């Protein structure tokens, strides 16, 4: 898993060893983010567009509908031409 700073730090275990399973019995990425915040190592960047969760069947359907409605799955013309002429 790639961490926010691009290192593969979680798999080394220095953060993951501090995590406790949530009520769902899973390790949560929010807890990883909070560990970075406590270390004053969290950075962020705002991206254009939208984001939605897709962790349930209902939210996956919602995400699929958003992609279809917004054209998020469409390539731009220049990319299509390069792909076609390759």
C-alpha positions in Angstrom: 0.0 0.0 0.0 1.3 3.4 -1.0 1.3 6.0 1.8 0.4 9.7 1.4 4.1 10.5 1.2 4.8 7.9 -1.4 6.7 5.5 0.9 5.7 1.9 1.5 5.9 2.6 5.2 2.7 0.9 6.3 4.0 -2.5 5.1 7.2 -2.1 7.1 5.0 -2.0 10.2 6.0 1.1 12.0 2.5 2.5 11.7 0.5 -0.7 11.3 1.7 -2.1 14.5 0.1 0.8 16.4 -3.4 0.1 14.8 -6.2 -1.7 16.5 -9.1 -3.2 14.5 -12.2 -1.1 14.3 -15.7 -2.2 15.3 -15.9 -3.8 11.9 -12.8 -5.8 12.7 -10.7 -4.1 10.1 -7.7 -1.8 10.1 -8.9 1.6 9.0 -7.1 4.0 6.6 -8.4 6.9 8.8 -6.3 5.6 11.6 -3.2 5.6 9.3 -4.0 9.2 8.3 -4.4 10.1 12.0 -1.0 8.6 12.7 0.6 10.8 10.0 -1.2 13.8 11.5 0.2 13.1 15.0 3.7 12.9 13.5 3.1 16.2 11.7 3.8 14.3 8.4 0.4 14.5 6.7 0.2 16.5 3.5 -2.8 16.9 1.2 -3.7 18.3 -2.1 -7.1 19.3 -3.5 -8.0 17.7 -6.8 -10.7 18.8 -9.3 -13.7 16.6 -9.7 -15.5 14.4 -7.3 -14.9 11.5 -5.0 -17.4 9.0 -3.6 -17.1 5.9 -1.5 -17.7 2.5 -3.2 -17.4 0.2 -0.3 -21.0 -1.2 -0.4 -23.1 -2.5 -3.3 -25.3 0.6 -3.0 -22.3 3.1 -3.0 -20.7 1.2 -5.9 -23.9 1.6 -7.9 -23.9 5.3 -6.9 -20.3 5.7 -8.0 -21.0 3.9 -11.3 -23.9 6.2 -12.0 -21.7 9.3 -11.3 -19.1 8.0 -13.8 -21.8 7.5 -16.4 -23.5 10.9 -15.7 -20.3 13.0 -15.6 -18.4 11.2 -18.4 -15.5 10.5 -16.0 -14.8 7.4 -17.9 -14.4 9.2 -21.3 -10.9 9.8 -22.7 -10.2 13.1 -24.2 -9.9 13.4 -28.0 -6.1 13.6 -28.1 -5.7 10.5 -26.0 -8.2 8.6 -28.2 -6.3 9.6 -31.4 -3.0 8.4 -29.9 -4.6 5.1 -28.9 -6.2 4.7 -32.3 -3.0 5.5 -34.2 -0.8 3.4 -32.0 
